[in-house]
Amino acid sequence: MAKVLQSRVALQALMLALILLLLGAGTALARSAEDAKAEGGGKARLGHARALSGLKCVTGRSKRVRLVRRHGRCVRKPAATSTAAPSPIYWGATVGDHITGTQAPWDMSSVSRFESSVGKAVSMINFFQPFANCPSGNCSFYKFPSGPMDLIRGHGSIPVFTWASQSTPSSLNEPDFQLSDVISGRYDEYLRGFAEESREWGHPYFLRFNWEMNGDWFPWSEGVNGNQPGEYVAAWRHVHDIFTSVGATNATWVWCPNVDPAGSMQDLAPLYPGDDYVDWTGLDGYNWGTNPASPKGWKSWDGLFRDTYDEITGQIAPSKPMMIGETGATEIGGSKAAWIKDALGRIPTEYPSIRALLWFDKFDDGMDWPIETSGSATAAFAEGIQHSSYLGNSYGSLGPGTVPVPG
């Protein structure tokens, strides 16, 4: 009888324990439901599910999104801030004709007026030139621009020559200026003469050749104008080899894609010519905001540049300095002044590979890129560029060879 009573007591204790366990689980489930409702939607929180299951954070399709576990959630890894002193940075602009009626460098007074509005002299000036002008099918090829180069150098600044393997009027359909034409040697006589003129001029300059190649809006990009995969790198190397063969070592080669925060453009790695063919990397990127000319949405500096910057400096060309070849912001969709202040403040401290910066101070494509579009934008640029990292115009006497990394 005693054994029976003991068995009953043990059974009752076991049942009581089971009841208490079920009640606790029910309370926990109720609390989870309340938490979910508090966050909206009434669905179980993904962060809680990952924390309970022990699943690791994943990056999805884009290799550029860096995620880490934090408090049971997957979040973007914050950008590292350099603890070292900010490095010196060349700075300057593409100065359009809105200031004096003629763009720089053909009118250097436009540069002087730009400088007076920001209170600092530029260490770089950018300008553009194609291979040829073909208005009616009869092409006239442009020589090496020693005159404009001399004007920039005389100002104490470094020329940035942005050169395109195309003709004007520009079009996506230029069958005589496909990458295969460059590779086959069709323009070798022109290119050799151009390189020899560069050598004879003799002074250092940046050569930003066939930029923004990862997009689809220029006729030198692969996938347009009959260009095939692999031809971009082959054409770059062909032109570079011609310069090397004639001793034109004063050109500093800048490989400059467009920012790709959404990961929707061509992969960059197959488009990189290689460390032996590139001196500096680069990036172009604009905040188009909600300007009716092209309303792409307001983007912060970090939102535009961070992912592609990390890819280039971390994977593709970690040993190369970087130039921001073109950047600008609209007044429509947010505060242009705040955007400028944020950009100029972040670059010296959070983007240590950026050692040169060019503002696109020109109206183009219906967009209001110049800093002169408002007093607040001009003032923000003037304040930001006073940072000691941004260098003035003391480079008129640079010796032979490539442009040195500042510092």
Secondary structure, DSSP 8 states (H G I E B T S, - for coil): -HHHHHHHHHHHHHHHHHHHHHHHHHHHHHHHHHHHHHHSTT---HHHHHHHHT------S-TT--EEEETTEEEE-------S----BEEEEEE-TTTTSS-TTTSTHHHHHHHHHHTS--SEEEEEEEEEE-TTS--EE----HHHHHHHHHTT-EEEEEEEEEEES--S--GGG-HHHHHHTTTHHHHHHHHHHHHHH-S-EEEEES--TTSSSSTTSTTSTT--TTHHHHHHHHHHHHHHHTT-TTEEEEE--B--TTS-S--SGGG---GGG-SEEEEEEEE-BT-TTS--B---HHHHHHHHHHHIIIII-TTS-EEEEEEEE-SSSS-HHHHHHHHHHHHHHH-TTEEEEEEEES-BTTB--SGGG-HHHHHHHHHHTTSTTB--S--TT--SSS-----
